[in-house]
């Protein structure tokens, strides 16, 4: 059983996020965030969900970041191939936390230069089974570092 957080544009792709969430739950993933996909509406550019415990965007985003930190994988949903600012921020956070990042979607956002291209951190997989292989490979890589880095502990 793997812990997953799903990121993407809740404004543009909530239906697709719900589909991915259902598929992952059927594959026995535990979705840490979002807690659901029923939208309560958009306030100041932020989509609030019925499962959000707060109507403060910062508090909700902080909870999502905590979920990313506890996850075995960050799953990106971007059927149009475009990564928004919030998703990019969450990708950067996952990279800093050494959480693998996967997507079923082709990312073709061209607004980034070669050195800051997010695609180098995201593994495009063809199935949930391939995502599991990525998670396991990354776990093995991480475990191999533990004896060599003082203070590094397994999540």
C-alpha positions, 0 to 999 in steps of 0.5 A: 500500500502506497501513500499518494498526494495528487496535484494539478489544477483543481480549477481546470481538471477536477474531473480528471483528478477525481478519475485518477483518485478513484483509479489509485484507490482501486489500486489500493493507494491511500490518497492523503490529499486531496480528501475529496473532489467536491468543489465549494467554489473559487475564492481569489483564484483558489479552489476550495473543496468540501473536505478542506478544514479551513477556508484559508488558502494558506492553511489548505496549501500547508496541509497539502504540502504536509501530505506531500512530505508524508507521501510515497509519491506525488501524482501530477494530473495535467491532461492539457500538459500545462503546469500552473504555479501551484503545481510547480511549487508542489513539484519543487517541494516534492523534489526537496523532500525526495518524493518521487513525482509521476504523471500519466500525462505528457507535459509540454509546457514550453514556458521554462528554460532547459535548466528549470524544466520541471520535466526532468523531475517528473517521470511520465508513466504509462500505468499505475503498475509503472508508477509502483516500479518508480516508487520501488526504484526510488525507495531502493535508491534512498535506502542506499544513501542512508548509511552515508549521510549523517542524520538521514533517516527513512521516512 
